[in-house]
Amino acid sequence: MSLSLLSQLIKSFNDGISFEFIDANKEELCSIIGSVKAMYLPCPKWIKLPVDKDLLCIGDLHGDFNSLLKIFSALFKNQEVNKNLIVIFLGDYVDRGEYSLQTFLGVVLFKHIYGPSVHMLAGNHEIYKYFQYYNADFWEEYIDENIRKNILELIEYLPMLISSANIMMVHGGLPIIDSMDFLNNLLRTDKTNNLLYFIENYEEQIRIFTWGDYCENLSDYNRSIFQGRPAFMKNYFVDAMKTYDSSILVRGHQPGVKGALFDNSLITLLTSSIYSSFGNIPGKLTLLIKRDKEKRYNFERKIVYKFEDHESQYEILDIDYF
């Protein structure tokens, strides 16, 4: 059902009638959103992935359904998702672009089809309910109330961070683990493990996970602080990474530092066309992490930046070349 609905959503988008399609199929779509919530109900806020899988990390999409379609086209064509690849969306599916609802639903349907081979992080634009901001296009426009309700319920159970061996994936920043209580709750698996609980008990940490900025200099740091965003220099980043026993952080959120920072230990991805010209590396960026450095993927790609460590090879890819 999900694959058929996703195919129909894509066709309706290409035909210019995607809003009408969503309205006509809202009951089925709500049911699928609920099913994806059920997938995440038993999951902790920190999901640990198998260490032997390759990873494809997708940055902020911000309502850019065309970019999402390029990713789908590459993955469906070669059925990579069902083999050795796990796809991680780093959050911020909504706002900025014209097609927030289509983009969010597209990712949800993709998750429903491929289950544990696809994961969704919550970004700051998903948790508007708790941390409000200006120009919240998606949340301030008309959305069917039942769809809105189901989306909000799903967001409550999306993870805050995902890891695989020495690699951490978040939307914004990593708060330092400063207590066993915080660590134990990140790893807790029960149905009360929702976002509301973490807002009530760890509001500042959730703000860092979703809103955190990283800065190379004092000028950028002061700008982020002035904008009300948690901001950190390299020394905090290094200290935080030690508390997670990790060496690479992959995240989205911050267009100005898109690309590689801090000696390749911080990778920032934005996949929306809105931010194509921003940052240290231009383009609509994704990151392919290969555990088998000799493995080749069949989808066409252009590597815009590449590095490796003793465990993995990292290829930053521009989806315009998928």
N, C-alpha and C positions, 0 to 999 in steps of 0.2 A: 504493500500500500504506500509506504513512504517513498520508494523509488518512483512509483507512478506519479505521486503527488509532486515530487521534486521536478520530474520531467515536465509535468503540466505547468508548474509554476514558472519554469524556465521558458516554456513555449509561450505562456501568457505574457511574460515580460517582453519577449521578442516581438509579440503581436501588439504590444502597447496596452494590454488589458489586465495587467497583474493585480491592480487594486480590486477590480471586479472579480477576478478569480479568487482572491483571498476572501472577499465578502461572501462569495457563493459556497466556499468550502470551509467556513470558519469552525464548524463543529468538528470536522475531521482534524483540522489543524490544532484545535485546542486539545483534542484527545492525544495527538502526538506530542505536543508540548508537555502534557501531563505524563506521558510515558517516559520522556527524557528526564523529567524531574524524578520519576521513580528509579531510573538508573542511578541518579546521583544521591538518592536518599540514604543509602548505606555507606556512602563514601565520606572520607574525612575531608577537611578543608585543605590538607596537604596530601595529594595523590602521588604515590611513588610508582613509576612505570618500570617495566622490565629493562634490564641494562643491555640486552642484546638486540634491541629493536632500533632501526633507523627512525629519525624524527624529522618531520617537516613542520616548522613553526611559521604561522601566519600572523602578521602584525595587524594593527588597527585597520578595519575596513570602512568604518564610518559611512554606512549607507551606500557604498560603492559596489552595487550588485554586479556591474560589468567585470570588476576585478575578481569577484568571487566566481563568476562564470568561467574565467580563464583558468582558475585553479581547478574547478570541477572538470573542465574539458581535459586537462592534462591527466588528472587522476583517474577519471572514468575510462579514458581511452585505453589505458594500460592496466587497469585494475590493480594498481600498486597498493591501495589501501588494505586489501585483504591479505597481503603477503607479509613483508617485513617492515612496513612503514606505519608509524603512528602520526596522525596529523593533530597538531595543537594550535587552537585559535587563542590568541593572547588577549582577547577582549576588545571592547569598544566597537561593537557591531553597528551602533546607531548614532544618529545626529550627524550634522555637517553635510552629508550627501542627500540625494533625492529619495533614495530607496532603502530607508532604515528598516522598515517592516519586512520587506522582501529579503534583505540581507540577513536579518536575525532568523527569520523562518527558514531560509535556505541552509544556514548552518545547523539549525535544530533538526531539519529533515536529514541532512547529511550524517549527523550524529546518530539519529534513530536508525538509519540504514546500516551503519558500520560499527555501532556500539563501542566497544573498548578500543577500537582503532582510531577513534576521533575523540578529542576532548575540547571543552570550552572553558576558558577562564572568564571571570567577571572583571570588567574594567570599570573605571570611574563613571563612564557614561551609562553603565548598566545599573549602578547603585544610586541613581539620582534621588530615590526615595529617602536616602539617609544623608547624602552630601550633595546639596543642590548647587547649581551653577547657572550662569546666564546662557541664553540661547540653547535651551534644551529642546531642540526642534521636535524630536521624537515624542518626548513625554508630554509636550504641551499641545501637540496636534491631536486631531480626533483619531482614536483607535477604538475599535469595537471593545466594549467593556469586558466581555468574556475573554477575548484574546489578551487584553491588558492584564487581567487578573491572573491568567495562566502564565504569562511571561514573568510577572512579578513573583509568583510562587516558584517558578523554576530558578530564577536568579538567587533566591534565598539559599539554594543548595548547590550552586556552582562552586567549584574549588577556588581558592585564593592563590595556591601555588602548586606546581607540578614539578617533579624532579625525575631524573634518570641518571644514576651513578653520580658523577661530579657536576652535572648540569642542572641548574635551577631555571624555572620558567615562571614568570609573574607578569602582571600587567604593568605596574609602576615600579615600586621599589621593594627592597627586602628589609624588614625591621630586624634588629638584633634580637635573637632569642635570649631573653634576660631572666627567664625562670622556667623550671620544669613544668609548672602549671600551664604556661603558654604553650610549650612544646607538646605536652600531653593532650591539650585540647585541640591543637592543630591535627593531631593524629587520631582523635576520637571518632568512633564510627557508631552513631546512633541517630535516631530520627529527630532529636532536638538539636542536632549539629547544624543549625541554620545561621544565616547571616545576622539575624536579629540578636541571637545569643552573643555573637562576637562583637557586634556594635555595642551591646550593653556592657561587655566585660573587657574588650580590647579595642576600643574605638580608635585609639591612636595608631595601633598596628594595622588595622584595616585601612585607615587613611593612607598609611605608607604603602601598603600593598597596591592600592588603586591609584593614588595621586602622587607618589614619590618621584622626585626629579633627581638626576645626577648631574653634577656640574664640575667642569674642569678649572674654573677660575671664580674669583670672588664676585666679579660683576654678574655672571650668570646666576650664581648662588643668591645674591641679593635680589635679582629680578624675580626668581622663583618664590622667595620668601615674601616679597612685596605682593605677589599674586595670590598669596595664601596657600602655597603648595609646600609640602614637606620637601626640603632640599638637602642634599648631602654631597660632600666632597669625597675624594678617593679614599681617604683614611677611614671614614665611616663604612664605605663600601667594602673595603678589605676586612675590617673587623666583623661586619655582618656576615660576610661569606664564610668566615672561619666558624661561626656558630652553626652553620648548616653543613659544614665539612664539604664545601663545594668550591669550584674554581672558575666556573663559567655561569654568567647570568644572562638569560635571553628574555627580553621584555619589549613592550611597545611604548605607547603613551606620549613620548617626548620627541616631536619632530625635529627640534633643533640639534639633537645629537644622533640622528638616524645614522646607523652604521656601527663601526667598532670604536670602542673607547677603553681607556685604562689597560693598555697593552693587550688588547683583544679579549679581555676577561668580561667585558660588558658589551652585549650586542643589542642594539635597539632597532626594531623593525616597524615600519609603517607600510601597509600594503595598499592603502587608498591612493587614488590618483591625485587627491587634493594636496597631498604632501610629497608628491614625486620629486619636486625640486629642492626639498629641504634637506638639511643635515650634512654629515660628512661624506655620505655616499648617495648620489641621486638615484631615483628609480622607485618602483613599487616593490619593496623588498620582502623576501622570505628567506628562511634559513634552512638548508638541508644538512642534517647532522648524520654522517655515515659512520657506523661502527666498523663495518668492513670497508676499509679505505679503497679497496679495489672494485667494489660494487659499482655497477653502472645502472642508471635509470634511463628508461627509454624516452621519457618525455623530453622534448627539445628544451634546452635551457642555455643561458649564457651566465657564466660565473663572473660576478662583478668584484668579488673579493673572496679569498680562500686562505685558510690557515688550518693547522692541525696540532693536536697534542698526542700524547702516547696512546690515548684511547680512541680518539675520534677525529674525523676530518669534517671541517666546517666550510660549507659553500654558501655564500650569500648570493641569492639569485633575484633577478628582476623579472617579475611575471610577464612583462611585455615580451619576453623571449621564450615563454612557455609555448 
